[in-house]
Amino acid sequence: MMILNEINSYEETLDPEFCEVIVEKIDLFNDSCEPQIEILDCG
């Protein structure tokens, strides 16, 4: 749930540094859990 809240916050700010932090958390989550969360495009 925390990652989803952070994704919502990112979508409001579109801060690329914050996006990178979220992507790292998503990677860790995906390594440990199912189902996987789609990686954000920070681009």
mmCIF entry with sequence, helices, sheets and N, C-alpha, C, O atoms, coordinates in Angstrom:
data_MODEL
# 
_entry.id   MODEL 
# 
_entity.id                         1 
_entity.type                       polymer 
_entity.pdbx_number_of_molecules   1 
# 
_entity_poly.entity_id                      1 
_entity_poly.type                           'polypeptide(L)' 
_entity_poly.nstd_linkage                   no 
_entity_poly.nstd_monomer                   no 
_entity_poly.pdbx_seq_one_letter_code       MMILNEINSYEETLDPEFCEVIVEKIDLFNDSCEPQIEILDCG 
_entity_poly.pdbx_seq_one_letter_code_can   MMILNEINSYEETLDPEFCEVIVEKIDLFNDSCEPQIEILDCG 
_entity_poly.pdbx_strand_id                 A 
# 
loop_
_entity_poly_seq.entity_id 
_entity_poly_seq.num 
_entity_poly_seq.mon_id 
_entity_poly_seq.hetero 
1 1  MET n 
1 2  MET n 
1 3  ILE n 
1 4  LEU n 
1 5  ASN n 
1 6  GLU n 
1 7  ILE n 
1 8  ASN n 
1 9  SER n 
1 10 TYR n 
1 11 GLU n 
1 12 GLU n 
1 13 THR n 
1 14 LEU n 
1 15 ASP n 
1 16 PRO n 
1 17 GLU n 
1 18 PHE n 
1 19 CYS n 
1 20 GLU n 
1 21 VAL n 
1 22 ILE n 
1 23 VAL n 
1 24 GLU n 
1 25 LYS n 
1 26 ILE n 
1 27 ASP n 
1 28 LEU n 
1 29 PHE n 
1 30 ASN n 
1 31 ASP n 
1 32 SER n 
1 33 CYS n 
1 34 GLU n 
1 35 PRO n 
1 36 GLN n 
1 37 ILE n 
1 38 GLU n 
1 39 ILE n 
1 40 LEU n 
1 41 ASP n 
1 42 CYS n 
1 43 GLY n 
# 
_struct_asym.id          A 
_struct_asym.entity_id   1 
# 
loop_
_struct_conf.conf_type_id 
_struct_conf.id 
_struct_conf.pdbx_PDB_helix_id 
_struct_conf.beg_label_comp_id 
_struct_conf.beg_label_asym_id 
_struct_conf.beg_label_seq_id 
_struct_conf.pdbx_beg_PDB_ins_code 
_struct_conf.end_label_comp_id 
_struct_conf.end_label_asym_id 
_struct_conf.end_label_seq_id 
_struct_conf.pdbx_end_PDB_ins_code 
_struct_conf.beg_auth_comp_id 
_struct_conf.beg_auth_asym_id 
_struct_conf.beg_auth_seq_id 
_struct_conf.end_auth_comp_id 
_struct_conf.end_auth_asym_id 
_struct_conf.end_auth_seq_id 
_struct_conf.pdbx_PDB_helix_class 
_struct_conf.details 
_struct_conf.pdbx_PDB_helix_length 
HELX_P HELX_P1 AA1 MET A 2  ? THR A 13 ? MET A 2  THR A 13 1 ? 12 
HELX_P HELX_P2 AA2 PRO A 16 ? SER A 32 ? PRO A 16 SER A 32 1 ? 17 
# 
_struct_conf_type.id          HELX_P 
_struct_conf_type.criteria    ? 
_struct_conf_type.reference   ? 
# 
loop_
_atom_site.group_PDB 
_atom_site.id 
_atom_site.type_symbol 
_atom_site.label_atom_id 
_atom_site.label_alt_id 
_atom_site.label_comp_id 
_atom_site.label_asym_id 
_atom_site.label_entity_id 
_atom_site.label_seq_id 
_atom_site.pdbx_PDB_ins_code 
_atom_site.Cartn_x 
_atom_site.Cartn_y 
_atom_site.Cartn_z 
_atom_site.occupancy 
_atom_site.B_iso_or_equiv 
_atom_site.pdbx_formal_charge 
_atom_site.auth_seq_id 
_atom_site.auth_comp_id 
_atom_site.auth_asym_id 
_atom_site.auth_atom_id 
_atom_site.pdbx_PDB_model_num 
ATOM 1   N N  . MET A 1 1  ? 0.819  -1.198  0.000   1.00 0.00 ? 1  MET A N  1 
ATOM 2   C CA . MET A 1 1  ? 0.000  0.000   0.000   1.00 0.00 ? 1  MET A CA 1 
ATOM 3   C C  . MET A 1 1  ? 0.862  1.259   0.000   1.00 0.00 ? 1  MET A C  1 
ATOM 4   O O  . MET A 1 1  ? 0.525  2.239   -0.666  1.00 0.00 ? 1  MET A O  1 
ATOM 5   N N  . MET A 1 2  ? 1.953  1.242   0.730   1.00 0.00 ? 2  MET A N  1 
ATOM 6   C CA . MET A 1 2  ? 2.798  2.429   0.809   1.00 0.00 ? 2  MET A CA 1 
ATOM 7   C C  . MET A 1 2  ? 3.336  2.794   -0.579  1.00 0.00 ? 2  MET A C  1 
ATOM 8   O O  . MET A 1 2  ? 3.391  3.972   -0.931  1.00 0.00 ? 2  MET A O  1 
ATOM 9   N N  . ILE A 1 3  ? 3.730  1.792   -1.366  1.00 0.00 ? 3  ILE A N  1 
ATOM 10  C CA . ILE A 1 3  ? 4.245  2.058   -2.703  1.00 0.00 ? 3  ILE A CA 1 
ATOM 11  C C  . ILE A 1 3  ? 3.155  2.687   -3.565  1.00 0.00 ? 3  ILE A C  1 
ATOM 12  O O  . ILE A 1 3  ? 3.425  3.618   -4.324  1.00 0.00 ? 3  ILE A O  1 
ATOM 13  N N  . LEU A 1 4  ? 1.934  2.189   -3.455  1.00 0.00 ? 4  LEU A N  1 
ATOM 14  C CA . LEU A 1 4  ? 0.838  2.755   -4.252  1.00 0.00 ? 4  LEU A CA 1 
ATOM 15  C C  . LEU A 1 4  ? 0.583  4.210   -3.886  1.00 0.00 ? 4  LEU A C  1 
ATOM 16  O O  . LEU A 1 4  ? 0.317  5.033   -4.763  1.00 0.00 ? 4  LEU A O  1 
ATOM 17  N N  . ASN A 1 5  ? 0.660  4.531   -2.608  1.00 0.00 ? 5  ASN A N  1 
ATOM 18  C CA . ASN A 1 5  ? 0.497  5.925   -2.185  1.00 0.00 ? 5  ASN A CA 1 
ATOM 19  C C  . ASN A 1 5  ? 1.617  6.802   -2.748  1.00 0.00 ? 5  ASN A C  1 
ATOM 20  O O  . ASN A 1 5  ? 1.379  7.937   -3.161  1.00 0.00 ? 5  ASN A O  1 
ATOM 21  N N  . GLU A 1 6  ? 2.836  6.266   -2.760  1.00 0.00 ? 6  GLU A N  1 
ATOM 22  C CA . GLU A 1 6  ? 3.964  7.026   -3.297  1.00 0.00 ? 6  GLU A CA 1 
ATOM 23  C C  . GLU A 1 6  ? 3.821  7.222   -4.801  1.00 0.00 ? 6  GLU A C  1 
ATOM 24  O O  . GLU A 1 6  ? 4.183  8.277   -5.323  1.00 0.00 ? 6  GLU A O  1 
ATOM 25  N N  . ILE A 1 7  ? 3.299  6.219   -5.501  1.00 0.00 ? 7  ILE A N  1 
ATOM 26  C CA . ILE A 1 7  ? 3.062  6.360   -6.939  1.00 0.00 ? 7  ILE A CA 1 
ATOM 27  C C  . ILE A 1 7  ? 2.044  7.470   -7.183  1.00 0.00 ? 7  ILE A C  1 
ATOM 28  O O  . ILE A 1 7  ? 2.219  8.281   -8.093  1.00 0.00 ? 7  ILE A O  1 
ATOM 29  N N  . ASN A 1 8  ? 0.987  7.512   -6.381  1.00 0.00 ? 8  ASN A N  1 
ATOM 30  C CA . ASN A 1 8  ? -0.011 8.575   -6.517  1.00 0.00 ? 8  ASN A CA 1 
ATOM 31  C C  . ASN A 1 8  ? 0.625  9.945   -6.261  1.00 0.00 ? 8  ASN A C  1 
ATOM 32  O O  . ASN A 1 8  ? 0.331  10.905  -6.972  1.00 0.00 ? 8  ASN A O  1 
ATOM 33  N N  . SER A 1 9  ? 1.482  10.037  -5.262  1.00 0.00 ? 9  SER A N  1 
ATOM 34  C CA . SER A 1 9  ? 2.169  11.305  -4.983  1.00 0.00 ? 9  SER A CA 1 
ATOM 35  C C  . SER A 1 9  ? 3.077  11.689  -6.137  1.00 0.00 ? 9  SER A C  1 
ATOM 36  O O  . SER A 1 9  ? 3.139  12.858  -6.516  1.00 0.00 ? 9  SER A O  1 
ATOM 37  N N  . TYR A 1 10 ? 3.782  10.714  -6.697  1.00 0.00 ? 10 TYR A N  1 
ATOM 38  C CA . TYR A 1 10 ? 4.660  10.989  -7.828  1.00 0.00 ? 10 TYR A CA 1 
ATOM 39  C C  . TYR A 1 10 ? 3.856  11.534  -9.009  1.00 0.00 ? 10 TYR A C  1 
ATOM 40  O O  . TYR A 1 10 ? 4.284  12.481  -9.669  1.00 0.00 ? 10 TYR A O  1 
ATOM 41  N N  . GLU A 1 11 ? 2.687  10.934  -9.276  1.00 0.00 ? 11 GLU A N  1 
ATOM 42  C CA . GLU A 1 11 ? 1.876  11.369  -10.407 1.00 0.00 ? 11 GLU A CA 1 
ATOM 43  C C  . GLU A 1 11 ? 1.429  12.825  -10.258 1.00 0.00 ? 11 GLU A C  1 
ATOM 44  O O  . GLU A 1 11 ? 1.167  13.500  -11.253 1.00 0.00 ? 11 GLU A O  1 
ATOM 45  N N  . GLU A 1 12 ? 1.343  13.306  -9.019  1.00 0.00 ? 12 GLU A N  1 
ATOM 46  C CA . GLU A 1 12 ? 0.985  14.702  -8.792  1.00 0.00 ? 12 GLU A CA 1 
ATOM 47  C C  . GLU A 1 12 ? 2.179  15.634  -9.000  1.00 0.00 ? 12 GLU A C  1 
ATOM 48  O O  . GLU A 1 12 ? 2.012  16.751  -9.491  1.00 0.00 ? 12 GLU A O  1 
ATOM 49  N N  . THR A 1 13 ? 3.392  15.182  -8.629  1.00 0.00 ? 13 THR A N  1 
ATOM 50  C CA . THR A 1 13 ? 4.574  16.050  -8.690  1.00 0.00 ? 13 THR A CA 1 
ATOM 51  C C  . THR A 1 13 ? 5.428  15.820  -9.931  1.00 0.00 ? 13 THR A C  1 
ATOM 52  O O  . THR A 1 13 ? 6.057  16.753  -10.431 1.00 0.00 ? 13 THR A O  1 
ATOM 53  N N  . LEU A 1 14 ? 5.456  14.591  -10.429 1.00 0.00 ? 14 LEU A N  1 
ATOM 54  C CA . LEU A 1 14 ? 6.315  14.183  -11.557 1.00 0.00 ? 14 LEU A CA 1 
ATOM 55  C C  . LEU A 1 14 ? 7.785  14.510  -11.308 1.00 0.00 ? 14 LEU A C  1 
ATOM 56  O O  . LEU A 1 14 ? 8.520  14.855  -12.233 1.00 0.00 ? 14 LEU A O  1 
ATOM 57  N N  . ASP A 1 15 ? 8.204  14.398  -10.046 1.00 0.00 ? 15 ASP A N  1 
ATOM 58  C CA . ASP A 1 15 ? 9.594  14.643  -9.650  1.00 0.00 ? 15 ASP A CA 1 
ATOM 59  C C  . ASP A 1 15 ? 10.448 13.427  -10.037 1.00 0.00 ? 15 ASP A C  1 
ATOM 60  O O  . ASP A 1 15 ? 10.243 12.341  -9.495  1.00 0.00 ? 15 ASP A O  1 
ATOM 61  N N  . PRO A 1 16 ? 11.403 13.592  -10.966 1.00 0.00 ? 16 PRO A N  1 
ATOM 62  C CA . PRO A 1 16 ? 12.190 12.435  -11.422 1.00 0.00 ? 16 PRO A CA 1 
ATOM 63  C C  . PRO A 1 16 ? 13.029 11.785  -10.324 1.00 0.00 ? 16 PRO A C  1 
ATOM 64  O O  . PRO A 1 16 ? 13.232 10.571  -10.353 1.00 0.00 ? 16 PRO A O  1 
ATOM 65  N N  . GLU A 1 17 ? 13.517 12.555  -9.363  1.00 0.00 ? 17 GLU A N  1 
ATOM 66  C CA . GLU A 1 17 ? 14.290 11.955  -8.265  1.00 0.00 ? 17 GLU A CA 1 
ATOM 67  C C  . GLU A 1 17 ? 13.397 11.078  -7.393  1.00 0.00 ? 17 GLU A C  1 
ATOM 68  O O  . GLU A 1 17 ? 13.805 9.994   -6.975  1.00 0.00 ? 17 GLU A O  1 
ATOM 69  N N  . PHE A 1 18 ? 12.191 11.540  -7.121  1.00 0.00 ? 18 PHE A N  1 
ATOM 70  C CA . PHE A 1 18 ? 11.238 10.752  -6.339  1.00 0.00 ? 18 PHE A CA 1 
ATOM 71  C C  . PHE A 1 18 ? 10.858 9.488   -7.103  1.00 0.00 ? 18 PHE A C  1 
ATOM 72  O O  . PHE A 1 18 ? 10.672 8.427   -6.507  1.00 0.00 ? 18 PHE A O  1 
ATOM 73  N N  . CYS A 1 19 ? 10.745 9.606   -8.422  1.00 0.00 ? 19 CYS A N  1 
ATOM 74  C CA . CYS A 1 19 ? 10.421 8.444   -9.253  1.00 0.00 ? 19 CYS A CA 1 
ATOM 75  C C  . CYS A 1 19 ? 11.491 7.371   -9.104  1.00 0.00 ? 19 CYS A C  1 
ATOM 76  O O  . CYS A 1 19 ? 11.170 6.190   -8.969  1.00 0.00 ? 19 CYS A O  1 
ATOM 77  N N  . GLU A 1 20 ? 12.747 7.765   -9.128  1.00 0.00 ? 20 GLU A N  1 
ATOM 78  C CA . GLU A 1 20 ? 13.846 6.801   -8.999  1.00 0.00 ? 20 GLU A CA 1 
ATOM 79  C C  . GLU A 1 20 ? 13.772 6.062   -7.659  1.00 0.00 ? 20 GLU A C  1 
ATOM 80  O O  . GLU A 1 20 ? 14.025 4.859   -7.599  1.00 0.00 ? 20 GLU A O  1 
ATOM 81  N N  . VAL A 1 21 ? 13.428 6.774   -6.597  1.00 0.00 ? 21 VAL A N  1 
ATOM 82  C CA . VAL A 1 21 ? 13.285 6.153   -5.276  1.00 0.00 ? 21 VAL A CA 1 
ATOM 83  C C  . VAL A 1 21 ? 12.168 5.117   -5.306  1.00 0.00 ? 21 VAL A C  1 
ATOM 84  O O  . VAL A 1 21 ? 12.315 4.018   -4.770  1.00 0.00 ? 21 VAL A O  1 
ATOM 85  N N  . ILE A 1 22 ? 11.057 5.471   -5.933  1.00 0.00 ? 22 ILE A N  1 
ATOM 86  C CA . ILE A 1 22 ? 9.918  4.547   -6.017  1.00 0.00 ? 22 ILE A CA 1 
ATOM 87  C C  . ILE A 1 22 ? 10.284 3.321   -6.841  1.00 0.00 ? 22 ILE A C  1 
ATOM 88  O O  . ILE A 1 22 ? 9.919  2.203   -6.480  1.00 0.00 ? 22 ILE A O  1 
ATOM 89  N N  . VAL A 1 23 ? 11.005 3.520   -7.952  1.00 0.00 ? 23 VAL A N  1 
ATOM 90  C CA . VAL A 1 23 ? 11.405 2.399   -8.798  1.00 0.00 ? 23 VAL A CA 1 
ATOM 91  C C  . VAL A 1 23 ? 12.271 1.419   -8.009  1.00 0.00 ? 23 VAL A C  1 
ATOM 92  O O  . VAL A 1 23 ? 12.122 0.206   -8.159  1.00 0.00 ? 23 VAL A O  1 
ATOM 93  N N  . GLU A 1 24 ? 13.168 1.925   -7.179  1.00 0.00 ? 24 GLU A N  1 
ATOM 94  C CA . GLU A 1 24 ? 13.989 1.051   -6.337  1.00 0.00 ? 24 GLU A CA 1 
ATOM 95  C C  . GLU A 1 24 ? 13.114 0.234   -5.385  1.00 0.00 ? 24 GLU A C  1 
ATOM 96  O O  . GLU A 1 24 ? 13.347 -0.960  -5.193  1.00 0.00 ? 24 GLU A O  1 
ATOM 97  N N  . LYS A 1 25 ? 12.109 0.879   -4.791  1.00 0.00 ? 25 LYS A N  1 
ATOM 98  C CA . LYS A 1 25 ? 11.200 0.165   -3.885  1.00 0.00 ? 25 LYS A CA 1 
ATOM 99  C C  . LYS A 1 25 ? 10.379 -0.880  -4.639  1.00 0.00 ? 25 LYS A C  1 
ATOM 100 O O  . LYS A 1 25 ? 10.142 -1.973  -4.127  1.00 0.00 ? 25 LYS A O  1 
ATOM 101 N N  . ILE A 1 26 ? 9.947  -0.544  -5.858  1.00 0.00 ? 26 ILE A N  1 
ATOM 102 C CA . ILE A 1 26 ? 9.187  -1.496  -6.673  1.00 0.00 ? 26 ILE A CA 1 
ATOM 103 C C  . ILE A 1 26 ? 10.061 -2.696  -7.000  1.00 0.00 ? 26 ILE A C  1 
ATOM 104 O O  . ILE A 1 26 ? 9.599  -3.834  -6.931  1.00 0.00 ? 26 ILE A O  1 
ATOM 105 N N  . ASP A 1 27 ? 11.317 -2.456  -7.355  1.00 0.00 ? 27 ASP A N  1 
ATOM 106 C CA . ASP A 1 27 ? 12.240 -3.564  -7.652  1.00 0.00 ? 27 ASP A CA 1 
ATOM 107 C C  . ASP A 1 27 ? 12.376 -4.500  -6.455  1.00 0.00 ? 27 ASP A C  1 
ATOM 108 O O  . ASP A 1 27 ? 12.328 -5.721  -6.611  1.00 0.00 ? 27 ASP A O  1 
ATOM 109 N N  . LEU A 1 28 ? 12.543 -3.936  -5.268  1.00 0.00 ? 28 LEU A N  1 
ATOM 110 C CA . LEU A 1 28 ? 12.662 -4.757  -4.060  1.00 0.00 ? 28 LEU A CA 1 
ATOM 111 C C  . LEU A 1 28 ? 11.376 -5.538  -3.808  1.00 0.00 ? 28 LEU A C  1 
ATOM 112 O O  . LEU A 1 28 ? 11.418 -6.717  -3.457  1.00 0.00 ? 28 LEU A O  1 
ATOM 113 N N  . PHE A 1 29 ? 10.241 -4.882  -3.986  1.00 0.00 ? 29 PHE A N  1 
ATOM 114 C CA . PHE A 1 29 ? 8.951  -5.544  -3.794  1.00 0.00 ? 29 PHE A CA 1 
ATOM 115 C C  . PHE A 1 29 ? 8.799  -6.694  -4.785  1.00 0.00 ? 29 PHE A C  1 
ATOM 116 O O  . PHE A 1 29 ? 8.407  -7.797  -4.406  1.00 0.00 ? 29 PHE A O  1 
ATOM 117 N N  . ASN A 1 30 ? 9.108  -6.435  -6.051  1.00 0.00 ? 30 ASN A N  1 
ATOM 118 C CA . ASN A 1 30 ? 8.938  -7.451  -7.087  1.00 0.00 ? 30 ASN A CA 1 
ATOM 119 C C  . ASN A 1 30 ? 9.855  -8.653  -6.867  1.00 0.00 ? 30 ASN A C  1 
ATOM 120 O O  . ASN A 1 30 ? 9.511  -9.775  -7.237  1.00 0.00 ? 30 ASN A O  1 
ATOM 121 N N  . ASP A 1 31 ? 11.021 -8.418  -6.263  1.00 0.00 ? 31 ASP A N  1 
ATOM 122 C CA . ASP A 1 31 ? 11.934 -9.527  -5.967  1.00 0.00 ? 31 ASP A CA 1 
ATOM 123 C C  . ASP A 1 31 ? 11.382 -10.431 -4.876  1.00 0.00 ? 31 ASP A C  1 
ATOM 124 O O  . ASP A 1 31 ? 11.732 -11.610 -4.815  1.00 0.00 ? 31 ASP A O  1 
ATOM 125 N N  . SER A 1 32 ? 10.516 -9.889  -4.005  1.00 0.00 ? 32 SER A N  1 
ATOM 126 C CA . SER A 1 32 ? 10.058 -10.622 -2.838  1.00 0.00 ? 32 SER A CA 1 
ATOM 127 C C  . SER A 1 32 ? 8.614  -11.103 -2.918  1.00 0.00 ? 32 SER A C  1 
ATOM 128 O O  . SER A 1 32 ? 8.240  -12.054 -2.231  1.00 0.00 ? 32 SER A O  1 
ATOM 129 N N  . CYS A 1 33 ? 7.804  -10.458 -3.745  1.00 0.00 ? 33 CYS A N  1 
ATOM 130 C CA . CYS A 1 33 ? 6.364  -10.672 -3.646  1.00 0.00 ? 33 CYS A CA 1 
ATOM 131 C C  . CYS A 1 33 ? 5.717  -10.927 -5.004  1.00 0.00 ? 33 CYS A C  1 
ATOM 132 O O  . CYS A 1 33 ? 6.271  -10.606 -6.055  1.00 0.00 ? 33 CYS A O  1 
ATOM 133 N N  . GLU A 1 34 ? 4.534  -11.512 -4.939  1.00 0.00 ? 34 GLU A N  1 
ATOM 134 C CA . GLU A 1 34 ? 3.658  -11.663 -6.096  1.00 0.00 ? 34 GLU A CA 1 
ATOM 135 C C  . GLU A 1 34 ? 2.350  -10.983 -5.734  1.00 0.00 ? 34 GLU A C  1 
ATOM 136 O O  . GLU A 1 34 ? 1.999  -11.009 -4.555  1.00 0.00 ? 34 GLU A O  1 
ATOM 137 N N  . PRO A 1 35 ? 1.616  -10.393 -6.620  1.00 0.00 ? 35 PRO A N  1 
ATOM 138 C CA . PRO A 1 35 ? 1.989  -10.126 -8.008  1.00 0.00 ? 35 PRO A CA 1 
ATOM 139 C C  . PRO A 1 35 ? 2.960  -8.969  -8.079  1.00 0.00 ? 35 PRO A C  1 
ATOM 140 O O  . PRO A 1 35 ? 3.138  -8.222  -7.116  1.00 0.00 ? 35 PRO A O  1 
ATOM 141 N N  . GLN A 1 36 ? 3.576  -8.835  -9.221  1.00 0.00 ? 36 GLN A N  1 
ATOM 142 C CA . GLN A 1 36 ? 4.566  -7.778  -9.389  1.00 0.00 ? 36 GLN A CA 1 
ATOM 143 C C  . GLN A 1 36 ? 3.889  -6.466  -9.772  1.00 0.00 ? 36 GLN A C  1 
ATOM 144 O O  . GLN A 1 36 ? 2.818  -6.453  -10.378 1.00 0.00 ? 36 GLN A O  1 
ATOM 145 N N  . ILE A 1 37 ? 4.541  -5.361  -9.403  1.00 0.00 ? 37 ILE A N  1 
ATOM 146 C CA . ILE A 1 37 ? 4.072  -4.022  -9.743  1.00 0.00 ? 37 ILE A CA 1 
ATOM 147 C C  . ILE A 1 37 ? 4.837  -3.565  -10.974 1.00 0.00 ? 37 ILE A C  1 
ATOM 148 O O  . ILE A 1 37 ? 6.048  -3.766  -11.071 1.00 0.00 ? 37 ILE A O  1 
ATOM 149 N N  . GLU A 1 38 ? 4.133  -2.953  -11.909 1.00 0.00 ? 38 GLU A N  1 
ATOM 150 C CA . GLU A 1 38 ? 4.773  -2.443  -13.121 1.00 0.00 ? 38 GLU A CA 1 
ATOM 151 C C  . GLU A 1 38 ? 5.730  -1.300  -12.770 1.00 0.00 ? 38 GLU A C  1 
ATOM 152 O O  . GLU A 1 38 ? 5.401  -0.417  -11.977 1.00 0.00 ? 38 GLU A O  1 
ATOM 153 N N  . ILE A 1 39 ? 6.914  -1.335  -13.371 1.00 0.00 ? 39 ILE A N  1 
ATOM 154 C CA . ILE A 1 39 ? 7.926  -0.299  -13.143 1.00 0.00 ? 39 ILE A CA 1 
ATOM 155 C C  . ILE A 1 39 ? 7.470  1.017   -13.777 1.00 0.00 ? 39 ILE A C  1 
ATOM 156 O O  . ILE A 1 39 ? 6.944  1.030   -14.890 1.00 0.00 ? 39 ILE A O  1 
ATOM 157 N N  . LEU A 1 40 ? 7.674  2.109   -13.065 1.00 0.00 ? 40 LEU A N  1 
ATOM 158 C CA . LEU A 1 40 ? 7.318  3.435   -13.581 1.00 0.00 ? 40 LEU A CA 1 
ATOM 159 C C  . LEU A 1 40 ? 8.311  3.867   -14.652 1.00 0.00 ? 40 LEU A C  1 
ATOM 160 O O  . LEU A 1 40 ? 9.482  3.489   -14.614 1.00 0.00 ? 40 LEU A O  1 
ATOM 161 N N  . ASP A 1 41 ? 7.840  4.655   -15.601 1.00 0.00 ? 41 ASP A N  1 
ATOM 162 C CA . ASP A 1 41 ? 8.708  5.275   -16.603 1.00 0.00 ? 41 ASP A CA 1 
ATOM 163 C C  . ASP A 1 41 ? 9.047  6.668   -16.097 1.00 0.00 ? 41 ASP A C  1 
ATOM 164 O O  . ASP A 1 41 ? 8.208  7.567   -16.143 1.00 0.00 ? 41 ASP A O  1 
ATOM 165 N N  . CYS A 1 42 ? 10.272 6.854   -15.615 1.00 0.00 ? 42 CYS A N  1 
ATOM 166 C CA . CYS A 1 42 ? 10.685 8.135   -15.042 1.00 0.00 ? 42 CYS A CA 1 
ATOM 167 C C  . CYS A 1 42 ? 11.119 9.125   -16.106 1.00 0.00 ? 42 CYS A C  1 
ATOM 168 O O  . CYS A 1 42 ? 11.460 10.266  -15.794 1.00 0.00 ? 42 CYS A O  1 
ATOM 169 N N  . GLY A 1 43 ? 11.109 8.702   -17.350 1.00 0.00 ? 43 GLY A N  1 
ATOM 170 C CA . GLY A 1 43 ? 11.654 9.357   -18.435 1.00 0.00 ? 43 GLY A CA 1 
ATOM 171 C C  . GLY A 1 43 ? 11.434 10.678  -18.866 1.00 0.00 ? 43 GLY A C  1 
ATOM 172 O O  . GLY A 1 43 ? 12.010 11.104  -19.867 1.00 0.00 ? 43 GLY A O  1 
# 
